Amino acid sequence: MIPKHQSVERIATACSELIGGTPLYELARTGSGSRLLLKLEQFNPTGSCKVRMAREMILAAERDGKLRPGGHIVEPTSGNTGAGIALVAIERGYKFTAIVDNHASRDKLRAMQAMGVNLVFAESKGDGPSTVARRRLAGEIVEKTGAFWPDQHYNPNNNKGYACLAAELLRGLDTDIDYLVGAVGTGGTLCGTIKELRRLGSKVTSIGIEPTGSIIFGGPPGKYWQTGAGAPGGFTVGPNVDHSLIDEGLTVRDIDAFTAARVVARRTGILVGGTSGAAIHIALKRLALVEPNSTMVVLVCDAGEKYLDSVYNDEWLRERHLLDDLAHLRLHRLFDAYRESIRLASCTLAAVGGQT
Ligand SMILES: Cc1ncc(COP(=O)(O)O)c(C=O)c1O
């Protein structure tokens, strides 16, 4: 029996108490002392960072009197925001209708259903995300029912929900963060985290990532299969994408995003989602180019287990011409090169040490 004074019971009585405190993992390091860290936000309840902002939006709506006991929430979602709202709605006694489409991963839809969410499908044209149609349908339902629409693209509490993530990042490191890389959809995760990091004194440089074919950073519209991040042609990007907080905005092809996710899974046993794969793709390429001893952090938005039917399914990828053995090989080589650069650096150090 452990003596009473040595055991401290920490048992949650509400699932939302388990939000945050997600781990940092070193994915790669260079011989020059720079490191690439992953903030593994899939360790939050619902398997995504978005539960942080779902909680913030709902608590703020209660404070502002926009949500009353037993109220009804409506939100268009690709799934992660929906799962987050579902969790908070369960705890606080709200009904939740999620407006979804068939571009979303099937497992995200199934997870929301498992939590008792009412799913309403917006009309999909082809395989692309129906972001515009989803918003239109949400507006119609809100008009008819008087339900509360948090509206993640326009709600400032989306971005504020990540203040806790910024503080957590700094607490978990003994240096500043030099580069923060994250996928951008509504903009909440990256812009909310960056804003708070800078308020806390960080000199961090931010790199926003969207799928090639998404229009947030001004590129031409096109088809993409990464879900959650990006905005399709015809969509009006909301103010939560605060361009003044994003130092660089880059696009990543589906092939590169999914290859990175799959190679990380093979090399580490950690499964990340496709948009996190995109951010990791850029971060891995950049790591060799940054100043020595830099700390680069990728925000991993969600768990790869949500994409077993797509990103991690060879058949699904092959049908869409997204399985590229050469791209896999190139990325493995890059990981090997980082490992080799550490070996060479330590040999050089040993040689220099031997001379003195
Ligand atoms: C998988 C995934 N990646 C990236 C994002 C983008 O996050 P944000 O909307 O905070 O910009 C989302 C948003 O839902 C997402 O679900």
PDBQT file of the ligand as one rigid body, heavy atoms in Angstrom, charges set to zero:
ROOT
HETATM    1  C1  LIG A 401      -7.533  18.590 -39.622  1.00  0.00    +0.000 C 
HETATM    2  C2  LIG A 401      -7.506  20.075 -39.536  1.00  0.00    +0.000 A 
HETATM    3  N1  LIG A 401      -6.382  20.730 -39.849  1.00  0.00    +0.000 NA
HETATM    4  C3  LIG A 401      -6.313  22.062 -39.812  1.00  0.00    +0.000 A 
HETATM    5  C4  LIG A 401      -7.405  22.830 -39.432  1.00  0.00    +0.000 A 
HETATM    6  C5  LIG A 401      -7.294  24.312 -39.454  1.00  0.00    +0.000 C 
HETATM    7  O1  LIG A 401      -7.444  24.879 -38.191  1.00  0.00    +0.000 OA
HETATM    8  P1  LIG A 401      -8.044  26.325 -38.072  1.00  0.00    +0.000 P 
HETATM    9  O2  LIG A 401      -9.462  26.256 -38.492  1.00  0.00    +0.000 OA
HETATM   10  O3  LIG A 401      -7.901  26.652 -36.640  1.00  0.00    +0.000 OA
HETATM   11  O4  LIG A 401      -7.252  27.237 -38.951  1.00  0.00    +0.000 OA
HETATM   12  C6  LIG A 401      -8.598  22.185 -39.087  1.00  0.00    +0.000 A 
HETATM   13  C7  LIG A 401      -9.788  22.935 -38.714  1.00  0.00    +0.000 C 
HETATM   14  O5  LIG A 401     -10.856  22.421 -38.514  1.00  0.00    +0.000 OA
HETATM   15  C8  LIG A 401      -8.645  20.779 -39.127  1.00  0.00    +0.000 A 
HETATM   16  O6  LIG A 401      -9.768  20.107 -38.805  1.00  0.00    +0.000 OA
ENDROOT
TORSDOF 0
